[in-house]
Each structure stands twice: as C-alpha cells, then as structure tokens.
Amino acid sequence: MVFAMSLLRYFGGALLTALQVAVACAAGLLPRRHWPDLDRRLPVTRAAALSALATFGVAALIGIPGFFRYVETRTDLIVENLLVSTGWLTPTGAGNHLSTEGAQMVWVSEYLAPFTYALLTPTGLLAFYLTITGYFRFAAWYVEAPQGDPLLTFVDSFVHRRRQAAAAQRAKEAREALEGPEVPDRLVTGHAAGLPGAELVVVSSRRKPGWDAGVFVITPDTWYRLGTPVERMLPGGLRTLYPLNELRDLEVRRKSVEYVLPPLSGAAPSERNRA
C-alpha cells in the first residue's frame, strides 16, 4: 500500500511537471516582456529552447500532411485544367496525349509544388511561418536572448505603444486643464515665491522639458544652477516654480539650457497673473 501511494505520488508529480512544461512552452510564444510575471508560476524562460523546438514539431504536424493533401487534391487538377486550356493535353480515342510542352509544365508544377504550397495556401503559410519563427527563436535562445513569437511581439508592442500614447495624451490634457491657458513666464525673487533658498524663481504655466534639478541655466548675463522644481496650485492655475541660484564657483559644465530671463516682477506668484 505504501509502495502504491509512493508510486502514485511520483507519477502524479511527474505528470504535473510535464503539464507545467507544456503550458510554459505555449506561454513562451508570448512577448518577452510578459515572461517575468509568468516565471513566478511557470518555467517560461527555462523552457524557451524547448518552446522553440516544439514550434518546429507543430509546423511538421501541420505542414507535412497538408502538403501531401495539397499535392493529391489540388496540383493534378490545376495542372490538367491548365494543360487542356493551353492545348498541351489533347483528349484522344486511346487516351490523353501530352505534348512535350505539357510534360515540361507537369515537371515544373511538381518541382514548384512545395513553394506554391508554402506561399499560396493557408496551411502552408502557417507551417512556413512556424518553421521560420522556430528557427529564429531557437537562435535567439542560443545567443542568450530568448524571444517570444515575432508576430505576437510586434502586435503587442504596437498595442502597448498606442495605449501608452493614449494614456500620455489623457494625462497631458488633464494637466493642461489644471494649468489653464498658457501665459508668459514670470520672474520673481525666492522670498516672494516662498522659496527662501533661491535667489530667483521662474514661474511657468507649462513644464519645461530638460529643466531638471542641477541643470545649468545659461542666460545672456550670467549662469544659474537650477534647484528642484516645485508645483503649486495658484489662482491662475497649476504653476511650476523653477528656483535659480547664480553660479559663483567653477564647475564642469554638464547638462545646460539657454534661457532669456523675463523682467523681474515684484508681485508674489500667488497673485493672479494678468499677462
């Protein structure tokens, strides 16, 4: 009894492992960016080579029987109709007479049958695609850069980019609704802006690309080092405050932006911007 239970647990565990590997091989067709999440439950990355080889097997199971059916049911009929229409096959009392040109046509059609099957039939196209992608995925695994199915990866990447662009557009529209109409920048002192650690503060109705903390702001008169930008909701809308301190010591120039400072305003940024 104990032996039977041990044997049952052994075969049950082996069956479960085989099932997990089979599912992992199928999941290996998914784009590579999804694998880390799947690896928590299935050995998708470890089964990448087996998944690629399984693709060859599926291609053979689909393609080989389909090719023989194609040759038997399609090629002969197509060739016969073509030969009769061209006059290369002439029915006679003793049977059909095949001309020299007709014999050449039959030979060419038989020679081209694998290509016409692979490129002109749905089953052949599927088998051909699986063969090519199986080779590609196995080669990618061999160079330690395993990949999912190229077509699924392309579709997933396209949809993902579209979703990201749509989300970014929605975020942009939501932010612009908070910022209100775009108005010219204002320049106030750090004290007036409530940022005593800054000498000057640029108040902008839009975020400035590249204006990150530590960037040098080069003006026609002097250079400034940009502090950490601050966002505040003011009466005119959401504003981004860029604190500036004049650069008085020598430093290696890294990232910088050029900018012409607006006239210094004495009003605090909390007052409504009437520009």
N, C-alpha and C positions, 0 to 999 in steps of 0.2 A: 504493500500500500504506500509506504513511504517512498519507495523507488518510483512508483507510478506518479505520485504527486510531484516528485523532483523532475521527472521526465516531462510532465505536463508544463511545469513552470519553465523548464528550459526551452521547449518548443514554443511556448506562448511568448516568452521573451524574444526568441529569435524571429517569430512572426511579426511581433510589434516593431522590432528594429528594421526588418525588411520593409514593412509598411511605411515607417518613417523615412527611410532612404528613398523609397519610391515617390512619396509625396515631396521630399526635398528635391529630387530630380525634376519633377514637374514645376516646383516653385523656382528652380534655377532659371527658368525661362523669363522670369520677371526681371525688370530693370535692376541693375546692380545697387542702386541707391536704397532699394527696399530690403536688401539682404540682411543688414544688421538687425532689424526688428525681427525678421523671420528666424535668424540664427538663435534667438532665445528659445525657440521651440523645436526647430528642425535644423539638421546639419546641412544647410543650403550651401554655404561656402565650401565645406569639406567635400560635398558631393558634386562640385562644379564639373570636374572631369567626367564623372560617370553620367552626369546630365547631358554633356555634350556628346558622349558616345551613344547614349540612349537615343539622341536625335537621329544619329545615323541609322540605328535599328528601326526607328519608326519610319524613316524615309524608305528603307528597304522593304518593310512590310507593306507600305502603301504603293511604292513605285514599281516594284518588280511584277506583282500580279497584275497591276493596272497596265503595265507595258504589254504583257502578253495578251491581255484582253483587247487592247488597242490594235495590236498587230492582226489579231484574228478577225475582229469585227469591223474595223474601220479601214485599214490600209488596203485590203484586197478590193473592197467595194469602191473606194475612192479611185484607185488606180484603174480598175476596169471601166468605170464611167469616163475617166479622162481619156483612156485609150480608145474607147468607142467613139467619143466625141471628136477625137483628132483623126480617126480613120486608121490608127495604127493597129487596132484589133478588129478584124472583119469576120463576122459570123459566116460559116460555110456549111455545106451539107455534111461534111465529115467532121465538123467541129469549128472552133475558132482558130483563125490564122493570125499569128502575132508577127508583125513586121520587125525588122532589125531595130528601127527607132523605138518600137514598143518594148522590145526586150531591154533596150538600154534604159527606157523610162522605168520599167519594173525594177531593174537593178538599182537605179538611183533612188527610187522611193524606198526600197528596202534598206539601203545604206543610210538614208536620212531619217528613217523611222524613229531612232532614239532621240534625235534632235527635235523633230516635229512633235513627238510625244512630250518631251520635257518642256517645250516652249509654247505649245499651242493647245494643250489640254489642261483642265483644272487639276486633275490628279497628278499629271506630270510636273506641272508648275509647283505644286505643293511639295512633291518629293524632291525636286531640284532645289527648291529653297531650303528645305530642311537639311539637305546634304551640304550645301554651301555654308549655312549658318552653323551646322555641327562642326565643320572643319574650322570655321572662324573661332568658335567658342573654345574648341579644344586647343587651338593655337594660343588664344588669349590666356587660357589656364596654364599652358606650358611656360609662358613668359611671366607668370605670376601676376597676371592682370585679368582675372576671370570676369566674364561679362554675361549678361542675360541675352535674350533674343534681340538681335539688332532692330528688327521692325517694332517690337513692343517697346524697346528702349527709345526709339525715335518718337513714337506716338506719345509715350509717357512724358518725354522731355518737352514735346510741343504743348501738350495739355498743361503740364506744370508751369511752363513759362507763361502761357496765356492766363492761368489762374493768378500767378504772381503779379503779372502786369495789371490785371483787373483789380486785385487787392491794393496794389500801389496806387492805382488811379482813384479808388474809393477813399483811401487814406489821404491822398492829396486834396481831393475835393472837400473832405471833411475838415482838413486843416485850413484850407483857404476860406471855408465858411466861417471858421473861428477868427481868422486873421482879418477878414473883411477886404475892402478894396485895397489894392497895392498903392502905397504912398511913398514919397521920397524918404530916404534915411534922415534921421536926426542925430545930432551930436550933442551930448550933454556931459557934464562933469560926473565923476564917480559918486560924489556926495549927493548930487541932485538925483541920480538914479538909484540911490540906496545901496551903492556898491563902493564903500569907502576904500577898499583895497585897489581900486582902479583910478587912474588919472582921468581918463576919458571913457565914454561909453557910446557906442554906435547903437542906436535903437532902430531896428529894421522890421518892416512889416512882412518880410519874407526871409526864410532861412537862406544863408549864403553858402553855396557849395564850396568846400575846401577851407572854410573858416573854422578850423578846429583848434582846441587849446594848444598853445605852444607855437602856432604858426606866426611867422613874421609878417606884419602888415607894413608894406612899403608905401609911403606917401611922398609927394614931391619935396616935402620939407624934412621929414625925419622918418625913422623906423620905429615900429612899435611891436611889442610881443603881445599876442592875443591870449587872454585868460579863458577860463571855462565859460562858454556861453550860458546865459540864463534866460528862461522863458517866463513871461508874465502876462497875465490877462489884464489889459489896461482898458480904459473907456473906449478907445478906438478899435479894440480887438486884441487878439493874441499878438504879442511882440517878442522878438528875440533880441536880447541885450548882449552886445559883444564888448567886454571890458578890455581896454587898451592901456598898456604902460610903456612909456618911452624906453627904448633900448639904449642903455648908457654904457654897458660893458661890451667887450668884444666877444662874439660868439661865432661859431661856424654856422654859416647860412645853410639852413636845411630847406624845409618847405616854406614858401612865401607866396603872398598875393599882393598885387598892386591895387591901390585904392586912393581916391581923392576924397579927403575928409570934407563933409559939409560944414557950413558955418556953425560955430559953437552957439548953442541955444541955452538961454538961462533958465528956461522952464523945465520942470521935472517931467519925466516921461509919463507920469501918472495923469498929467493934464491932457485933454483931448487934442490930438494932432489935427490942426485945421488946414494942413498943406493939401 
